[in-house]
Amino acid sequence: MLAIIRMFAALMVLGLAVAQARDDGRYANSPLKSWFESLHSKNGLQCCADADGMVLADVDWDTKDGHYRVRLDGEWIAVPDDRVITEANRTGRPMVWPQYVNGNPVIRCFMPGSMI
């Protein structure tokens, strides 16, 4: 049973890379839905639902000078320390919740991958 849940969660997370719109109900029965909705950055900013996040490829996130950074739209963006989710990552995949201000990406929340 646990293997089925993990496989479902992995498929759901992979689908997030394609679907970046607001949650339209298609994730209503996801076993991780309430966990995603509970995520907050260190400054208390709610990260939004799972459908708002993007899964990052391993080549699109790293650390530089002791801080995380992500590549969005071909540009490396420093992740403010107070936007990092420090809770254990249940998906294992790195995720970012960007928002755009005047057409420029700003990191709302970032959750590092499990690095396994």
Secondary structure, 3 states (H helix, E strand, C coil): CHHHHHHHHHHHHHHHCCCCCCCCCCCCCCCCHHHHHHCECCCCCECCCHHHCEECCHHHEEEECCEEEEEECCEEEECCHHHECCCCCCCCCCEEEEEEECCEEEEEEEECCCCC
